[in-house]
């Protein structure tokens, strides 16, 4: 699953606050010509497994609409 931000430290703080850092990575990419940082968490064999994991997240994290 993934989330995005304009600054990597925001994602590092977020994963620490929510206990996601153990299975996460912060990577950079470009979106519409702008550098964007993404938090990738979990290791899933397929999209269906990632979608199921997203459904099991606590409500406050599901409300942020993570994408698998």
Secondary structure, DSSP 8 states (H G I E B T S, - for coil): -EEEESSHHHHHHHHHHTT-GGGEEEEEEEETTEEEEEEEE---SSHHHHHHHHHTS-HHHHTT--B-
